[in-house]
Amino acid sequence: MPASNATSRFSDRVENYVRYRPGYPPEVLQTLASECGLEPNHVVADIASGTGIWSRMLLENGNCVFGVEPNAEMRGAGERLLARFPKFISSAGTAEATTLADQRVDFVTAAQAAHWFDRKRAREEFLRILRPGGWLVLLWNQRCTDSTPFLRAYEQLLLRYGTDYQDVRHENTSRAVNEFFDPAPFRERTFDMRQEFEYEGLEGRLLSSSYVPGPQHPKHAPMLGELRRMFDAYAVVGRVAFEYETHMFFGRLSWSDFLRES
């Protein structure tokens, strides 16, 4: 599947995405509160909200959240999983056309998604829906690739079997984050996080990724065979660990900065 097909590429990965993708460390919300003044009464637009992993954290913080998600399958899962939160409002919009009203929100966030956006058009849309002085927050969980023998082997598996892994790796795309903010200043924070899996969870985590071959692909069965061999070789007490660095970028957006750059 081409990397450019950002809206539909997760359609057949939804259940594994829901079950096995990581959340975000509590330090993210703590930082937003201490450095951006996030309070429960603030309204947030979570762009490309997917199945609602990040939206849930905001809702549990008391915030009203507009979940903007163009993929019907992902959006449906988010609506189902977040149905108990009356402050969650789902929208079939995109980063470039959210469908939200002018100056409707205090924060715009994008978790694990901003690398898919048309940055210039998305930033203009964010400026439109943000109230004056509003904040943009971009998050990525970046899997460590070289910190343990297992993670080195997992990286080699992706390089060998991934369909377009090299094109969509977050360490490549997140480097362009300054394009969302320039010339406005922004800050960066990094937090450590970890997931542990038995084999079933490891397989589900792998298959939640958009760049691995699906069941009908000739590489699918050999890939899972290699994954099983890796697990048997590296598991400790029946589990393996993913280590992550959560990268958080945040800053205020203003029309004066946008117009000056344009």
KETORRO-336252 format. One record per residue (C-alpha): x negated, y, z; residue in one letter. Coordinates in steps of 0.05 Angstrom, whole numbers. Layout:
<nodes>
<node><xx>X</xx><yy>Y</yy><zz>Z</zz><residu>A</residu></node>
...
</nodes>
This chain:
<nodes>
<node><xx>0</xx><yy>0</yy><zz>0</zz><residu>M</residu></node>
<node><xx>-30</xx><yy>68</yy><zz>-19</zz><residu>P</residu></node>
<node><xx>-52</xx><yy>113</yy><zz>37</zz><residu>A</residu></node>
<node><xx>-10</xx><yy>169</yy><zz>7</zz><residu>S</residu></node>
<node><xx>55</xx><yy>131</yy><zz>21</zz><residu>N</residu></node>
<node><xx>56</xx><yy>156</yy><zz>92</zz><residu>A</residu></node>
<node><xx>131</xx><yy>155</yy><zz>103</zz><residu>T</residu></node>
<node><xx>145</xx><yy>82</yy><zz>86</zz><residu>S</residu></node>
<node><xx>80</xx><yy>47</yy><zz>103</zz><residu>R</residu></node>
<node><xx>103</xx><yy>27</yy><zz>174</zz><residu>F</residu></node>
<node><xx>173</xx><yy>4</yy><zz>154</zz><residu>S</residu></node>
<node><xx>157</xx><yy>-71</yy><zz>161</zz><residu>D</residu></node>
<node><xx>114</xx><yy>-61</yy><zz>224</zz><residu>R</residu></node>
<node><xx>166</xx><yy>-31</yy><zz>270</zz><residu>V</residu></node>
<node><xx>175</xx><yy>-88</yy><zz>321</zz><residu>E</residu></node>
<node><xx>101</xx><yy>-100</yy><zz>329</zz><residu>N</residu></node>
<node><xx>91</xx><yy>-24</yy><zz>335</zz><residu>Y</residu></node>
<node><xx>142</xx><yy>-21</yy><zz>391</zz><residu>V</residu></node>
<node><xx>113</xx><yy>-79</yy><zz>430</zz><residu>R</residu></node>
<node><xx>38</xx><yy>-71</yy><zz>421</zz><residu>Y</residu></node>
<node><xx>18</xx><yy>0</yy><zz>406</zz><residu>R</residu></node>
<node><xx>-14</xx><yy>38</yy><zz>465</zz><residu>P</residu></node>
<node><xx>17</xx><yy>97</yy><zz>500</zz><residu>G</residu></node>
<node><xx>-22</xx><yy>158</yy><zz>523</zz><residu>Y</residu></node>
<node><xx>-58</xx><yy>169</yy><zz>589</zz><residu>P</residu></node>
<node><xx>-23</xx><yy>210</yy><zz>643</zz><residu>P</residu></node>
<node><xx>-80</xx><yy>261</yy><zz>640</zz><residu>E</residu></node>
<node><xx>-49</xx><yy>286</yy><zz>575</zz><residu>V</residu></node>
<node><xx>14</xx><yy>311</yy><zz>609</zz><residu>L</residu></node>
<node><xx>-27</xx><yy>336</yy><zz>669</zz><residu>Q</residu></node>
<node><xx>-71</xx><yy>377</yy><zz>622</zz><residu>T</residu></node>
<node><xx>-10</xx><yy>406</yy><zz>586</zz><residu>L</residu></node>
<node><xx>18</xx><yy>427</yy><zz>653</zz><residu>A</residu></node>
<node><xx>-47</xx><yy>457</yy><zz>680</zz><residu>S</residu></node>
<node><xx>-74</xx><yy>489</yy><zz>616</zz><residu>E</residu></node>
<node><xx>-12</xx><yy>504</yy><zz>575</zz><residu>C</residu></node>
<node><xx>40</xx><yy>514</yy><zz>629</zz><residu>G</residu></node>
<node><xx>85</xx><yy>457</yy><zz>606</zz><residu>L</residu></node>
<node><xx>146</xx><yy>453</yy><zz>650</zz><residu>E</residu></node>
<node><xx>207</xx><yy>407</yy><zz>648</zz><residu>P</residu></node>
<node><xx>251</xx><yy>462</yy><zz>620</zz><residu>N</residu></node>
<node><xx>208</xx><yy>471</yy><zz>558</zz><residu>H</residu></node>
<node><xx>235</xx><yy>445</yy><zz>491</zz><residu>V</residu></node>
<node><xx>188</xx><yy>401</yy><zz>449</zz><residu>V</residu></node>
<node><xx>189</xx><yy>381</yy><zz>376</zz><residu>A</residu></node>
<node><xx>153</xx><yy>314</yy><zz>370</zz><residu>D</residu></node>
<node><xx>135</xx><yy>310</yy><zz>297</zz><residu>I</residu></node>
<node><xx>132</xx><yy>241</yy><zz>265</zz><residu>A</residu></node>
<node><xx>158</xx><yy>214</yy><zz>331</zz><residu>S</residu></node>
<node><xx>162</xx><yy>142</yy><zz>305</zz><residu>G</residu></node>
<node><xx>188</xx><yy>93</yy><zz>356</zz><residu>T</residu></node>
<node><xx>184</xx><yy>146</yy><zz>411</zz><residu>G</residu></node>
<node><xx>121</xx><yy>125</yy><zz>449</zz><residu>I</residu></node>
<node><xx>99</xx><yy>197</yy><zz>462</zz><residu>W</residu></node>
<node><xx>170</xx><yy>225</yy><zz>463</zz><residu>S</residu></node>
<node><xx>186</xx><yy>178</yy><zz>522</zz><residu>R</residu></node>
<node><xx>131</xx><yy>209</yy><zz>564</zz><residu>M</residu></node>
<node><xx>158</xx><yy>279</yy><zz>551</zz><residu>L</residu></node>
<node><xx>229</xx><yy>257</yy><zz>566</zz><residu>L</residu></node>
<node><xx>207</xx><yy>225</yy><zz>631</zz><residu>E</residu></node>
<node><xx>174</xx><yy>292</yy><zz>647</zz><residu>N</residu></node>
<node><xx>243</xx><yy>324</yy><zz>641</zz><residu>G</residu></node>
<node><xx>234</xx><yy>358</yy><zz>573</zz><residu>N</residu></node>
<node><xx>285</xx><yy>364</yy><zz>518</zz><residu>C</residu></node>
<node><xx>253</xx><yy>330</yy><zz>457</zz><residu>V</residu></node>
<node><xx>271</xx><yy>336</yy><zz>384</zz><residu>F</residu></node>
<node><xx>243</xx><yy>272</yy><zz>352</zz><residu>G</residu></node>
<node><xx>229</xx><yy>288</yy><zz>280</zz><residu>V</residu></node>
<node><xx>217</xx><yy>224</yy><zz>240</zz><residu>E</residu></node>
<node><xx>224</xx><yy>212</yy><zz>165</zz><residu>P</residu></node>
<node><xx>220</xx><yy>136</yy><zz>166</zz><residu>N</residu></node>
<node><xx>289</xx><yy>106</yy><zz>176</zz><residu>A</residu></node>
<node><xx>265</xx><yy>42</yy><zz>208</zz><residu>E</residu></node>
<node><xx>219</xx><yy>77</yy><zz>257</zz><residu>M</residu></node>
<node><xx>271</xx><yy>130</yy><zz>272</zz><residu>R</residu></node>
<node><xx>324</xx><yy>77</yy><zz>286</zz><residu>G</residu></node>
<node><xx>278</xx><yy>42</yy><zz>335</zz><residu>A</residu></node>
<node><xx>265</xx><yy>107</yy><zz>371</zz><residu>G</residu></node>
<node><xx>339</xx><yy>123</yy><zz>376</zz><residu>E</residu></node>
<node><xx>352</xx><yy>54</yy><zz>404</zz><residu>R</residu></node>
<node><xx>295</xx><yy>55</yy><zz>454</zz><residu>L</residu></node>
<node><xx>308</xx><yy>126</yy><zz>478</zz><residu>L</residu></node>
<node><xx>384</xx><yy>122</yy><zz>480</zz><residu>A</residu></node>
<node><xx>385</xx><yy>129</yy><zz>555</zz><residu>R</residu></node>
<node><xx>354</xx><yy>198</yy><zz>552</zz><residu>F</residu></node>
<node><xx>408</xx><yy>251</yy><zz>539</zz><residu>P</residu></node>
<node><xx>355</xx><yy>303</yy><zz>523</zz><residu>K</residu></node>
<node><xx>329</xx><yy>265</yy><zz>462</zz><residu>F</residu></node>
<node><xx>354</xx><yy>291</yy><zz>395</zz><residu>I</residu></node>
<node><xx>335</xx><yy>252</yy><zz>333</zz><residu>S</residu></node>
<node><xx>323</xx><yy>286</yy><zz>267</zz><residu>S</residu></node>
<node><xx>309</xx><yy>257</yy><zz>198</zz><residu>A</residu></node>
<node><xx>259</xx><yy>311</yy><zz>181</zz><residu>G</residu></node>
<node><xx>186</xx><yy>316</yy><zz>162</zz><residu>T</residu></node>
<node><xx>127</xx><yy>357</yy><zz>187</zz><residu>A</residu></node>
<node><xx>136</xx><yy>402</yy><zz>127</zz><residu>E</residu></node>
<node><xx>212</xx><yy>408</yy><zz>134</zz><residu>A</residu></node>
<node><xx>235</xx><yy>391</yy><zz>205</zz><residu>T</residu></node>
<node><xx>308</xx><yy>413</yy><zz>197</zz><residu>T</residu></node>
<node><xx>302</xx><yy>451</yy><zz>263</zz><residu>L</residu></node>
<node><xx>324</xx><yy>523</yy><zz>273</zz><residu>A</residu></node>
<node><xx>277</xx><yy>582</yy><zz>274</zz><residu>D</residu></node>
<node><xx>241</xx><yy>594</yy><zz>341</zz><residu>Q</residu></node>
<node><xx>275</xx><yy>533</yy><zz>371</zz><residu>R</residu></node>
<node><xx>218</xx><yy>501</yy><zz>410</zz><residu>V</residu></node>
<node><xx>163</xx><yy>518</yy><zz>460</zz><residu>D</residu></node>
<node><xx>115</xx><yy>462</yy><zz>439</zz><residu>F</residu></node>
<node><xx>103</xx><yy>425</yy><zz>374</zz><residu>V</residu></node>
<node><xx>68</xx><yy>358</yy><zz>384</zz><residu>T</residu></node>
<node><xx>43</xx><yy>304</yy><zz>337</zz><residu>A</residu></node>
<node><xx>16</xx><yy>238</yy><zz>365</zz><residu>A</residu></node>
<node><xx>-22</xx><yy>191</yy><zz>320</zz><residu>Q</residu></node>
<node><xx>7</xx><yy>225</yy><zz>259</zz><residu>A</residu></node>
<node><xx>-21</xx><yy>293</yy><zz>239</zz><residu>A</residu></node>
<node><xx>-71</xx><yy>263</yy><zz>190</zz><residu>H</residu></node>
<node><xx>-12</xx><yy>245</yy><zz>145</zz><residu>W</residu></node>
<node><xx>14</xx><yy>317</yy><zz>141</zz><residu>F</residu></node>
<node><xx>4</xx><yy>370</yy><zz>87</zz><residu>D</residu></node>
<node><xx>-33</xx><yy>414</yy><zz>135</zz><residu>R</residu></node>
<node><xx>-18</xx><yy>482</yy><zz>105</zz><residu>K</residu></node>
<node><xx>56</xx><yy>469</yy><zz>95</zz><residu>R</residu></node>
<node><xx>63</xx><yy>436</yy><zz>162</zz><residu>A</residu></node>
<node><xx>29</xx><yy>493</yy><zz>199</zz><residu>R</residu></node>
<node><xx>76</xx><yy>543</yy><zz>166</zz><residu>E</residu></node>
<node><xx>135</xx><yy>501</yy><zz>188</zz><residu>E</residu></node>
<node><xx>108</xx><yy>495</yy><zz>259</zz><residu>F</residu></node>
<node><xx>102</xx><yy>571</yy><zz>262</zz><residu>L</residu></node>
<node><xx>174</xx><yy>577</yy><zz>239</zz><residu>R</residu></node>
<node><xx>204</xx><yy>532</yy><zz>293</zz><residu>I</residu></node>
<node><xx>158</xx><yy>554</yy><zz>350</zz><residu>L</residu></node>
<node><xx>178</xx><yy>610</yy><zz>396</zz><residu>R</residu></node>
<node><xx>127</xx><yy>667</yy><zz>400</zz><residu>P</residu></node>
<node><xx>66</xx><yy>643</yy><zz>438</zz><residu>G</residu></node>
<node><xx>84</xx><yy>570</yy><zz>427</zz><residu>G</residu></node>
<node><xx>35</xx><yy>513</yy><zz>430</zz><residu>W</residu></node>
<node><xx>13</xx><yy>461</yy><zz>380</zz><residu>L</residu></node>
<node><xx>-13</xx><yy>395</yy><zz>410</zz><residu>V</residu></node>
<node><xx>-45</xx><yy>340</yy><zz>367</zz><residu>L</residu></node>
<node><xx>-62</xx><yy>272</yy><zz>396</zz><residu>L</residu></node>
<node><xx>-99</xx><yy>211</yy><zz>371</zz><residu>W</residu></node>
<node><xx>-116</xx><yy>146</yy><zz>405</zz><residu>N</residu></node>
<node><xx>-182</xx><yy>127</yy><zz>373</zz><residu>Q</residu></node>
<node><xx>-201</xx><yy>54</yy><zz>382</zz><residu>R</residu></node>
<node><xx>-273</xx><yy>44</yy><zz>402</zz><residu>C</residu></node>
<node><xx>-308</xx><yy>3</yy><zz>349</zz><residu>T</residu></node>
<node><xx>-377</xx><yy>-12</yy><zz>379</zz><residu>D</residu></node>
<node><xx>-371</xx><yy>-14</yy><zz>455</zz><residu>S</residu></node>
<node><xx>-364</xx><yy>-90</yy><zz>462</zz><residu>T</residu></node>
<node><xx>-380</xx><yy>-152</yy><zz>420</zz><residu>P</residu></node>
<node><xx>-306</xx><yy>-165</yy><zz>411</zz><residu>F</residu></node>
<node><xx>-292</xx><yy>-95</yy><zz>386</zz><residu>L</residu></node>
<node><xx>-350</xx><yy>-99</yy><zz>338</zz><residu>R</residu></node>
<node><xx>-322</xx><yy>-164</yy><zz>310</zz><residu>A</residu></node>
<node><xx>-252</xx><yy>-134</yy><zz>305</zz><residu>Y</residu></node>
<node><xx>-279</xx><yy>-75</yy><zz>266</zz><residu>E</residu></node>
<node><xx>-313</xx><yy>-122</yy><zz>217</zz><residu>Q</residu></node>
<node><xx>-247</xx><yy>-160</yy><zz>209</zz><residu>L</residu></node>
<node><xx>-212</xx><yy>-96</yy><zz>190</zz><residu>L</residu></node>
<node><xx>-267</xx><yy>-77</yy><zz>141</zz><residu>L</residu></node>
<node><xx>-263</xx><yy>-145</yy><zz>109</zz><residu>R</residu></node>
<node><xx>-187</xx><yy>-155</yy><zz>105</zz><residu>Y</residu></node>
<node><xx>-157</xx><yy>-85</yy><zz>111</zz><residu>G</residu></node>
<node><xx>-121</xx><yy>-60</yy><zz>49</zz><residu>T</residu></node>
<node><xx>-140</xx><yy>13</yy><zz>55</zz><residu>D</residu></node>
<node><xx>-171</xx><yy>16</yy><zz>124</zz><residu>Y</residu></node>
<node><xx>-230</xx><yy>60</yy><zz>102</zz><residu>Q</residu></node>
<node><xx>-182</xx><yy>113</yy><zz>75</zz><residu>D</residu></node>
<node><xx>-139</xx><yy>121</yy><zz>137</zz><residu>V</residu></node>
<node><xx>-186</xx><yy>112</yy><zz>196</zz><residu>R</residu></node>
<node><xx>-170</xx><yy>166</yy><zz>247</zz><residu>H</residu></node>
<node><xx>-243</xx><yy>184</yy><zz>258</zz><residu>E</residu></node>
<node><xx>-243</xx><yy>207</yy><zz>186</zz><residu>N</residu></node>
<node><xx>-178</xx><yy>245</yy><zz>185</zz><residu>T</residu></node>
<node><xx>-179</xx><yy>278</yy><zz>254</zz><residu>S</residu></node>
<node><xx>-241</xx><yy>317</yy><zz>235</zz><residu>R</residu></node>
<node><xx>-195</xx><yy>363</yy><zz>194</zz><residu>A</residu></node>
<node><xx>-157</xx><yy>383</yy><zz>257</zz><residu>V</residu></node>
<node><xx>-184</xx><yy>454</yy><zz>255</zz><residu>N</residu></node>
<node><xx>-144</xx><yy>466</yy><zz>191</zz><residu>E</residu></node>
<node><xx>-81</xx><yy>466</yy><zz>234</zz><residu>F</residu></node>
<node><xx>-108</xx><yy>521</yy><zz>279</zz><residu>F</residu></node>
<node><xx>-159</xx><yy>565</yy><zz>242</zz><residu>D</residu></node>
<node><xx>-171</xx><yy>621</yy><zz>254</zz><residu>P</residu></node>
<node><xx>-134</xx><yy>613</yy><zz>321</zz><residu>A</residu></node>
<node><xx>-176</xx><yy>582</yy><zz>376</zz><residu>P</residu></node>
<node><xx>-161</xx><yy>513</yy><zz>403</zz><residu>F</residu></node>
<node><xx>-186</xx><yy>467</yy><zz>458</zz><residu>R</residu></node>
<node><xx>-204</xx><yy>394</yy><zz>459</zz><residu>E</residu></node>
<node><xx>-200</xx><yy>342</yy><zz>515</zz><residu>R</residu></node>
<node><xx>-218</xx><yy>269</yy><zz>513</zz><residu>T</residu></node>
<node><xx>-193</xx><yy>214</yy><zz>559</zz><residu>F</residu></node>
<node><xx>-209</xx><yy>140</yy><zz>565</zz><residu>D</residu></node>
<node><xx>-155</xx><yy>86</yy><zz>559</zz><residu>M</residu></node>
<node><xx>-152</xx><yy>10</yy><zz>555</zz><residu>R</residu></node>
<node><xx>-105</xx><yy>-46</yy><zz>532</zz><residu>Q</residu></node>
<node><xx>-112</xx><yy>-120</yy><zz>548</zz><residu>E</residu></node>
<node><xx>-81</xx><yy>-175</yy><zz>505</zz><residu>F</residu></node>
<node><xx>-69</xx><yy>-249</yy><zz>505</zz><residu>E</residu></node>
<node><xx>-72</xx><yy>-278</yy><zz>435</zz><residu>Y</residu></node>
<node><xx>1</xx><yy>-264</yy><zz>418</zz><residu>E</residu></node>
<node><xx>-8</xx><yy>-191</yy><zz>436</zz><residu>G</residu></node>
<node><xx>-73</xx><yy>-186</yy><zz>398</zz><residu>L</residu></node>
<node><xx>-40</xx><yy>-212</yy><zz>335</zz><residu>E</residu></node>
<node><xx>18</xx><yy>-165</yy><zz>344</zz><residu>G</residu></node>
<node><xx>-29</xx><yy>-106</yy><zz>355</zz><residu>R</residu></node>
<node><xx>-66</xx><yy>-123</yy><zz>290</zz><residu>L</residu></node>
<node><xx>-1</xx><yy>-131</yy><zz>250</zz><residu>L</residu></node>
<node><xx>25</xx><yy>-64</yy><zz>275</zz><residu>S</residu></node>
<node><xx>-28</xx><yy>-30</yy><zz>233</zz><residu>S</residu></node>
<node><xx>-7</xx><yy>-4</yy><zz>165</zz><residu>S</residu></node>
<node><xx>-72</xx><yy>-22</yy><zz>132</zz><residu>Y</residu></node>
<node><xx>-71</xx><yy>-98</yy><zz>144</zz><residu>V</residu></node>
<node><xx>-41</xx><yy>-146</yy><zz>93</zz><residu>P</residu></node>
<node><xx>30</xx><yy>-170</yy><zz>106</zz><residu>G</residu></node>
<node><xx>56</xx><yy>-242</yy><zz>106</zz><residu>P</residu></node>
<node><xx>61</xx><yy>-247</yy><zz>30</zz><residu>Q</residu></node>
<node><xx>-10</xx><yy>-223</yy><zz>17</zz><residu>H</residu></node>
<node><xx>-63</xx><yy>-276</yy><zz>1</zz><residu>P</residu></node>
<node><xx>-109</xx><yy>-247</yy><zz>54</zz><residu>K</residu></node>
<node><xx>-58</xx><yy>-252</yy><zz>110</zz><residu>H</residu></node>
<node><xx>-69</xx><yy>-325</yy><zz>131</zz><residu>A</residu></node>
<node><xx>-145</xx><yy>-322</yy><zz>127</zz><residu>P</residu></node>
<node><xx>-144</xx><yy>-258</yy><zz>168</zz><residu>M</residu></node>
<node><xx>-103</xx><yy>-290</yy><zz>224</zz><residu>L</residu></node>
<node><xx>-148</xx><yy>-350</yy><zz>223</zz><residu>G</residu></node>
<node><xx>-209</xx><yy>-306</yy><zz>234</zz><residu>E</residu></node>
<node><xx>-171</xx><yy>-268</yy><zz>288</zz><residu>L</residu></node>
<node><xx>-158</xx><yy>-333</yy><zz>325</zz><residu>R</residu></node>
<node><xx>-231</xx><yy>-353</yy><zz>321</zz><residu>R</residu></node>
<node><xx>-251</xx><yy>-285</yy><zz>348</zz><residu>M</residu></node>
<node><xx>-203</xx><yy>-290</yy><zz>406</zz><residu>F</residu></node>
<node><xx>-229</xx><yy>-359</yy><zz>424</zz><residu>D</residu></node>
<node><xx>-300</xx><yy>-334</yy><zz>421</zz><residu>A</residu></node>
<node><xx>-292</xx><yy>-270</yy><zz>462</zz><residu>Y</residu></node>
<node><xx>-232</xx><yy>-279</yy><zz>509</zz><residu>A</residu></node>
<node><xx>-246</xx><yy>-276</yy><zz>583</zz><residu>V</residu></node>
<node><xx>-194</xx><yy>-312</yy><zz>625</zz><residu>V</residu></node>
<node><xx>-149</xx><yy>-314</yy><zz>564</zz><residu>G</residu></node>
<node><xx>-151</xx><yy>-240</yy><zz>548</zz><residu>R</residu></node>
<node><xx>-189</xx><yy>-190</yy><zz>505</zz><residu>V</residu></node>
<node><xx>-191</xx><yy>-114</yy><zz>514</zz><residu>A</residu></node>
<node><xx>-183</xx><yy>-55</yy><zz>468</zz><residu>F</residu></node>
<node><xx>-218</xx><yy>8</yy><zz>491</zz><residu>E</residu></node>
<node><xx>-196</xx><yy>76</yy><zz>466</zz><residu>Y</residu></node>
<node><xx>-214</xx><yy>149</yy><zz>470</zz><residu>E</residu></node>
<node><xx>-152</xx><yy>193</yy><zz>469</zz><residu>T</residu></node>
<node><xx>-169</xx><yy>258</yy><zz>434</zz><residu>H</residu></node>
<node><xx>-124</xx><yy>317</yy><zz>449</zz><residu>M</residu></node>
<node><xx>-127</xx><yy>384</yy><zz>412</zz><residu>F</residu></node>
<node><xx>-83</xx><yy>443</yy><zz>433</zz><residu>F</residu></node>
<node><xx>-76</xx><yy>517</yy><zz>421</zz><residu>G</residu></node>
<node><xx>-26</xx><yy>572</yy><zz>409</zz><residu>R</residu></node>
<node><xx>-3</xx><yy>588</yy><zz>338</zz><residu>L</residu></node>
<node><xx>15</xx><yy>658</yy><zz>315</zz><residu>S</residu></node>
<node><xx>40</xx><yy>688</yy><zz>250</zz><residu>W</residu></node>
<node><xx>-14</xx><yy>742</yy><zz>252</zz><residu>S</residu></node>
<node><xx>-68</xx><yy>689</yy><zz>249</zz><residu>D</residu></node>
<node><xx>-32</xx><yy>652</yy><zz>193</zz><residu>F</residu></node>
<node><xx>-22</xx><yy>715</yy><zz>151</zz><residu>L</residu></node>
<node><xx>-93</xx><yy>738</yy><zz>162</zz><residu>R</residu></node>
<node><xx>-120</xx><yy>672</yy><zz>136</zz><residu>E</residu></node>
<node><xx>-71</xx><yy>671</yy><zz>77</zz><residu>S</residu></node>
</nodes>
